[in-house]
């Protein structure tokens, strides 16, 4: 093969542009939604093998995106601070796109049957997962109407409406140690960080009181109200829908589950 022939060979693109489900709102009120990703290299492979990073999933995602996110809208520089301020919806979407860009769209996934506890293997097409895109010019919030409500006995007040902002990367990093020890407490910690308003009977709980109560607001809710919060986030939060409905290969029972991300960045 001659030098001319080598030079004439088309180069495979290492970068790819995608539109984020939510986008990044900068200090000037501009929403940036076009992200430019590059393929993962040996640098990211080393990050995936770092035990300290693997113990904190939020921080690992931030580090991966810090190297692979080459542009965001009209921002001249995308640093770790900005990546930490991206919503979890956008970060998860970028992870999926990064995996597709680097290794392709097929992924061998495993699912554990809740009935017989056996594992079912499936080859997933990553292009098939739907993405819910926000049409709002600013990141949306999620409002949840409670049935049983929260009773603030110290102030003799009762509240039945909660409003949450979307979780971001910094939230993921902060609650990771708690979630690793106790998933339920980790959920409370995450929701408490995202809780922006608590109200009832036309009155809103003062911000100082809300922050002082912290996770108590979430832990004191009935399981029914907690299920309402989970359902609201599942149905209203922008981003990837990773749920799957499949039949167990062992017992044949149908199961509704989520994509198992074990080995997510291992080539099929």
HELIX and SHEET records of a PDB file:
HELIX    1   1 UNK A    3  UNK A    8  1                                   6    
HELIX    2   2 UNK A   42  UNK A   48  1                                   7    
HELIX    3   3 UNK A   51  UNK A   54  1                                   4    
HELIX    4   4 UNK A   57  UNK A   68  1                                  12    
HELIX    5   5 UNK A   80  UNK A   85  1                                   6    
HELIX    6   6 UNK A   88  UNK A  103  1                                  16    
HELIX    7   7 UNK A  126  UNK A  128  5                                   3    
HELIX    8   8 UNK A  169  UNK A  181  1                                  13    
HELIX    9   9 UNK A  183  UNK A  194  1                                  12    
HELIX   10  10 UNK A  207  UNK A  213  1                                   7    
HELIX   11  11 UNK A  216  UNK A  219  1                                   4    
HELIX   12  12 UNK A  223  UNK A  236  1                                  14    
SHEET    1   A 3 UNK A  15  UNK A  25  0                                        
SHEET    2   A 3 UNK A  31  UNK A  38 -1                                        
SHEET    3   A 3 UNK A  69  UNK A  72 -1                                        
SHEET    1   B 2 UNK A 106  UNK A 112  0                                        
SHEET    2   B 2 UNK A 119  UNK A 125 -1                                        
SHEET    1   C 2 UNK A 131  UNK A 132  0                                        
SHEET    2   C 2 UNK A 239  UNK A 240 -1                                        
SHEET    1   D 4 UNK A 141  UNK A 152  0                                        
SHEET    2   D 4 UNK A 157  UNK A 165 -1                                        
SHEET    3   D 4 UNK A 195  UNK A 200 -1                                        
SHEET    4   D 4 UNK A 203  UNK A 204 -1                                        
SHEET    1   E 2 UNK A 243  UNK A 247  0                                        
SHEET    2   E 2 UNK A 254  UNK A 258 -1                                        
END                                                                             
